[in-house]
Amino acid sequence: MARISEQVLAGLARPAFAQGMFDLGAAIGQAPQMRALQQQQEERLSKLKTMTPVQRAQYQIDNAKTEKELLTAQQALQSAQAFEREDLMNKGGESINAMVNMLITEKDPKRIDMIEKGIREVAGRSGRNVAAIENQLVNISRQKTTEAREQEYDTFFNKYVPEYKREEYRGLTKAQILAKLDADRDVNKARDWANWRVDNEITNENRQEAIDLAVEVFGSRAAEEVANLETKQINAKIKGRKKKVRVAYQGQGDPFLGTPGKIQTKDEEITLDENGQVPKRFIDLWEDTATSVIGVDFDFSWPPLPIALTTPTPSPVQPTGSSLTPRQLREQQGK
């Protein structure tokens, strides 16, 4: 067994030395507790860093040990809540201003409703004055309505008031302008209108010319007369492109006996395209359903090269229920 040195024994005999050794032993015994306390403090600080000011103040209230700490934490909470409300209102105001700018220029009714709904929701969440927001929305709607009416009036004025009469008509309401147009119409211009409509087809380029002449003849009915004329011209063009074709169809034969079906014909009406050609959709349809097509009231034949109107005798062996389309029959005949 090791022996305690004489110096240590002598030191223990001194009170100061004995007290120091006692404190050292106590400190060594408390080391695990201190490490745990330090770890708790570090976790607490880390948690506080991730909290908002309001959450941090509430945490301090929940963990206050003295009345002074509680009072300080409550004051911090009030300040944090006030700052948070002000920040929310500011951000809400910025969002509302951005949406208002969109609303002023938007013309689509569905998007207008969507933007107005968004403004109301942000106003409610951010604590803005909802009544003031509603008044702002009403004012914007009124302004847009006024602008739309003014634009509509300007379009009407520039479209239906002849240029040489605009100074005389300026400042009148739409009703007054219509009445004055009726009063100033000149039936002697009817012949000019009749000649114009015979010699011209209404286009985007000459539509205003037609309106100006119609105003002088029909007054307030000018727009209706021009629209009627344009509709008639369009219908006449479409009617002129309607043609009759005689389509030959291969009747259903008996695939087991090898008996081909009889050829049947049917007259059908089609509309040519703007270039006077048979549209591709008809050709595609005939490829799978018809054996031949000829024009009844215009020069046309399909297929371009003559082919026999009867189909070759099918192969003796055919899968049950199967039949060849006219396209397949032509391909088989071509082979």
C-alpha positions in Angstrom: 0.0 0.0 0.0 1.3 3.4 -1.0 2.2 5.7 1.8 0.9 9.3 2.1 3.8 11.6 1.9 4.7 13.6 5.0 4.2 16.9 3.1 0.6 16.0 2.3 0.0 15.0 5.9 1.5 18.2 7.0 -0.6 20.2 4.6 -3.8 18.6 5.9 -2.9 19.8 9.3 -3.2 23.4 8.0 -6.9 24.6 7.8 -6.5 26.6 4.6 -5.1 23.7 2.7 -7.7 21.3 4.0 -10.5 23.7 2.9 -9.0 23.9 -0.6 -8.9 20.2 -1.0 -12.6 20.0 0.2 -13.6 22.6 -2.4 -11.7 20.8 -5.2 -13.5 17.6 -4.3 -16.9 19.3 -4.3 -16.2 20.9 -7.7 -15.2 17.5 -9.2 -18.4 16.1 -7.8 -20.6 18.9 -9.3 -19.0 18.7 -12.8 -21.7 16.5 -14.4 -24.4 18.8 -13.1 -22.6 21.9 -14.5 -22.2 20.3 -17.9 -26.0 19.5 -17.9 -26.9 23.0 -16.9 -24.6 24.5 -19.6 -26.2 22.2 -22.2 -29.7 23.3 -21.1 -28.6 27.0 -21.4 -27.2 26.4 -24.9 -30.4 24.6 -26.1 -32.5 27.5 -24.6 -30.4 30.1 -26.5 -30.7 28.1 -29.7 -34.4 27.8 -29.3 -34.8 31.5 -28.7 -32.9 32.4 -31.8 -35.5 30.6 -34.0 -38.4 32.3 -32.4 -40.2 35.4 -33.6 -40.2 38.4 -31.2 -43.7 37.6 -30.1 -42.9 33.9 -29.5 -39.7 34.9 -27.6 -41.6 37.3 -25.3 -44.3 34.6 -24.6 -41.5 32.1 -23.8 -40.0 34.5 -21.3 -43.4 35.0 -19.7 -43.9 31.3 -19.3 -40.4 30.9 -17.8 -40.3 34.0 -15.6 -39.0 33.3 -12.1 -39.6 36.7 -10.5 -42.2 39.4 -10.7 -39.7 41.7 -12.3 -38.9 39.2 -15.0 -42.6 38.7 -15.7 -43.3 42.4 -16.0 -40.3 42.8 -18.4 -41.5 39.9 -20.5 -45.1 41.3 -20.7 -43.8 44.7 -21.9 -41.7 42.9 -24.5 -44.7 41.0 -25.7 -46.8 44.2 -26.1 -44.0 45.8 -28.1 -43.5 42.8 -30.3 -47.2 42.5 -31.0 -47.5 46.1 -31.9 -44.5 45.8 -34.3 -45.9 42.7 -35.8 -49.3 44.4 -36.5 -47.6 47.4 -38.1 -45.4 45.2 -40.2 -48.4 43.1 -41.3 -50.4 46.2 -42.2 -47.4 47.6 -44.2 -47.0 44.4 -46.2 -50.7 44.1 -46.7 -50.8 47.7 -48.0 -48.0 46.9 -50.5 -49.9 43.9 -51.7 -53.2 45.8 -52.0 -51.5 48.6 -53.9 -50.0 46.1 -56.4 -53.4 44.5 -56.9 -55.2 47.8 -57.3 -52.8 48.8 -60.1 -53.6 45.5 -61.8 -57.4 46.1 -61.3 -57.3 49.6 -62.9 -56.1 48.2 -66.2 -57.8 44.8 -66.2 -60.8 44.3 -68.5 -61.6 40.6 -68.2 -64.6 40.4 -65.8 -63.4 37.0 -64.3 -60.0 38.4 -63.5 -61.6 41.6 -62.1 -63.7 39.5 -59.7 -60.6 37.5 -58.7 -58.4 40.6 -58.0 -61.2 42.3 -56.0 -61.6 39.1 -53.9 -57.8 39.0 -53.3 -57.8 42.7 -52.2 -60.6 42.0 -49.7 -58.9 38.9 -48.2 -55.5 40.7 -47.8 -57.3 43.7 -46.2 -59.1 41.5 -43.7 -55.9 39.5 -42.8 -53.7 42.6 -42.4 -56.1 44.6 -40.4 -56.6 47.3 -43.0 -59.7 49.5 -42.9 -62.2 47.2 -44.8 -64.7 50.0 -45.3 -62.1 52.3 -46.9 -61.0 49.4 -49.2 -64.6 48.8 -50.3 -65.0 52.5 -51.1 -61.8 52.4 -53.1 -63.1 49.4 -55.1 -66.4 51.2 -55.8 -64.5 54.3 -57.0 -62.3 52.2 -59.3 -65.4 50.4 -60.7 -67.1 53.8 -61.4 -64.0 55.2 -63.0 -63.6 52.1 -65.3 -67.3 52.4 -66.2 -67.0 56.1 -67.0 -63.9 55.4 -69.1 -65.6 52.6 -71.0 -68.6 54.7 -71.8 -66.3 57.6 -73.0 -64.4 55.1 -75.2 -67.6 53.7 -76.5 -68.9 57.2 -77.3 -65.7 58.1 -79.0 -65.8 55.0 -81.1 -69.5 55.6 -82.0 -68.8 59.3 -82.8 -65.8 58.6 -85.0 -67.6 55.7 -86.7 -71.0 57.2 -87.5 -70.6 60.9 -87.7 -69.2 62.0 -91.1 -66.0 64.0 -90.8 -67.5 67.1 -92.3 -70.2 67.1 -89.6 -68.1 66.4 -86.5 -67.7 70.0 -85.4 -71.5 70.5 -85.7 -72.3 67.2 -83.8 -69.5 67.5 -81.1 -70.9 67.7 -77.6 -74.2 66.0 -78.4 -75.3 62.8 -76.6 -75.6 59.5 -78.5 -79.4 59.9 -78.6 -79.1 63.4 -79.9 -76.6 62.3 -82.5 -78.9 59.5 -83.7 -81.8 61.9 -83.9 -79.8 64.4 -85.9 -78.5 61.7 -88.3 -82.1 60.8 -89.0 -83.0 64.4 -89.6 -80.0 65.0 -91.9 -80.3 61.9 -94.0 -80.6 62.3 -97.8 -82.7 59.8 -99.7 -81.2 61.1 -102.9 -78.0 59.3 -101.9 -79.8 56.0 -102.2 -78.7 55.5 -105.8 -75.1 56.0 -104.7 -75.5 53.4 -102.0 -77.0 51.0 -104.5 -74.2 51.4 -107.0 -71.6 51.1 -104.2 -73.0 47.8 -103.0 -73.1 46.3 -106.5 -69.5 47.3 -107.3 -67.9 46.5 -103.9 -67.5 43.7 -101.4 -67.2 44.9 -97.8 -63.7 44.4 -96.4 -61.8 45.7 -93.4 -60.3 48.3 -95.6 -63.5 49.8 -97.1 -66.0 49.2 -94.2 -65.7 52.8 -93.0 -66.4 54.0 -96.5 -69.6 51.9 -96.6 -70.6 53.3 -93.2 -70.1 56.9 -94.2 -72.3 56.5 -97.3 -74.9 54.5 -95.4 -75.2 57.2 -92.7 -76.1 59.8 -95.4 -78.8 57.5 -96.7 -80.2 55.7 -93.6 -79.2 57.9 -90.7 -79.3 56.0 -87.4 -80.0 52.7 -89.3 -76.6 52.9 -91.1 -74.9 50.3 -88.9 -77.8 47.8 -89.3 -77.8 48.3 -93.1 -74.0 47.8 -93.4 -74.2 44.7 -91.2 -77.1 43.3 -93.3 -75.2 43.9 -96.5 -72.0 42.2 -95.2 -74.0 39.2 -94.0 -75.7 38.9 -97.4 -72.4 39.1 -99.2 -70.9 36.4 -97.0 -73.9 34.1 -97.4 -73.8 34.6 -101.2 -70.1 33.6 -101.3 -70.8 30.5 -99.2 -73.8 29.6 -101.4 -71.7 30.0 -104.5 -69.3 27.4 -103.1 -72.0 24.8 -102.4 -71.7 22.0 -105.0 -73.3 18.6 -105.6 -71.3 15.4 -105.9 -72.4 11.9 -106.8 -70.7 9.4 -104.5 -70.4 5.7 -105.4 -70.3 3.3 -102.4 -69.4 -0.4 -102.5 -72.3 -2.4 -101.0 -71.7 -5.1 -98.4 -70.8 -8.4 -100.0 -70.6 -11.9 -98.7 -67.0 -12.6 -97.6 -67.6 -16.3 -97.3 -69.0 -16.8 -100.8 -66.7 -14.2 -102.3 -69.7 -12.3 -103.7 -69.0 -8.5 -104.1 -71.6 -6.0 -103.0 -73.5 -3.9 -105.5 -72.4 -0.3 -106.3 -74.7 2.3 -104.9 -74.7 6.0 -105.6 -75.9 8.9 -103.6 -76.0 12.7 -104.4 -74.5 14.8 -101.6 -73.9 18.5 -101.1 -70.4 19.9 -100.1 -69.0 23.4 -99.7 -65.8 24.2 -101.5 -63.0 26.1 -99.7 -62.2 29.7 -100.4 -60.0 28.7 -103.3 -62.8 26.8 -105.0 -61.2 23.4 -104.1 -62.8 20.3 -102.5 -61.6 20.4 -98.8 -59.3 17.7 -97.7 -61.7 16.4 -95.1 -64.0 15.2 -97.8 -61.2 13.4 -99.6 -60.1 11.7 -96.4 -63.7 10.6 -95.8 -64.1 9.2 -99.4 -60.8 7.3 -99.1 -62.4 5.0 -96.5 -66.0 5.0 -97.6 -66.4 5.5 -101.4 -65.2 3.9 -104.6 -65.6 7.0 -106.8 -66.9 10.6 -106.7 -67.9 12.9 -109.6 -69.2 16.5 -109.6 -72.8 17.0 -110.6 -72.8 20.8 -111.2 -69.0 21.3 -111.5 -66.0 19.6 -113.1 -64.6 17.2 -110.6 -63.8 13.5 -110.4 -62.1 11.3 -107.7 -59.9 9.4 -107.8 -58.0 11.4 -110.4 -57.3 8.3 -112.5 -60.2 6.1 -113.6 -60.7 2.9 -111.8 -63.1 0.0 -112.2 -66.3 0.5 -110.2 -66.4 -3.2 -109.3 -64.2 -4.8 -106.9 -62.1 -7.9 -107.6 -63.2 -11.2 -106.1 -61.9 -11.5 -102.6 -59.6 -14.2 -101.6 -61.4 -17.5 -100.9 -60.2 -17.5 -97.3 -61.3 -14.5 -95.2 -61.2 -14.1 -91.4 -64.7 -14.3 -90.0 -66.4 -10.9 -89.9 -63.7 -9.1 -91.8 -64.1 -6.9 -95.0 -61.9 -4.6 -97.0 -62.5 -0.9 -97.1 -62.6 0.9 -100.5 -59.1 2.1 -99.8 -57.8 -1.4 -99.2 -59.6 -2.7 -102.3 -57.9 -0.1 -104.5 -54.6 -0.9 -103.0 -55.2 -4.6 -103.7 -56.3 -3.9 -107.2 -53.2 -1.7 -107.8 -51.1 -4.7 -106.9 
